[in-house]
Amino acid sequence: MKELAVERNMTINQVIQKGGLNQTTISELMNGRTKHPKVSTIQKYCEGLGISLSDFFSDKFQ
């Protein structure tokens, strides 16, 4: 997730704001405290990045 933000010259906070996410939710996810995020959370993160959900899971970003 962090790498995707860096590739787009964005900070995690910028992605969170654009996607309408809660800082705590993303912090817990990135720190491994949340093992199974909701699809809606990933979708909002993708919206913040300006990518599709299928792009998030595709090999071209890994």
N, C-alpha and C positions, 0 to 999 in steps of 0.2 A: 504494500500500500504506500509505504513511504517512497519507494523507488518510482512509482507511477507519478507521485506528486513532483518529485525532483525532475523527472523527465519533462514535465510540463512547466518547469520553472515556477512551481507553486510551493507554498508551505502547507503543512497539514491543516493549520488553522484556516488558510484561504479555502481549501477544499471543503472543510467542515462548514464554513459560512456559506459558500455557494450551494452546497448540497442540503443545507438546513438540518445539519446533524448536531447532536449533543456532544460536547467535548468529552464528557465522562464516558460515553458509549465508545467512542473511538479510542480513547486512552486505554480502557479496559481491554479492548480488542487487540490493540497493538502491543500491549504488555502481557498478553497471553492469559489474562484473567477470564476472558470470554472466549470459549473454544468454538462455539457454534453460533455465529452471528445470524440474525434474521436476513432473509433475502432483501427485505425492504431497506435495511441498513446499508447493505452493499450497493443497492440500486441508488440510494441517495449519495453515497460516496462517488459512484460513477457519474452521477449528474454533476457533482461538484468538479470532477475532473474533465467533464465534457466528453466522456466515452460511453459506449453502450455496455450493458451487462455482459453480452457475449464477448466484447473486446477485453473486459476485465479477466475473463476466464480463458482467453485464447493464449496460445503459445507465443504469439508475436510480442507480447509485453513481458515475457519471463526470461 
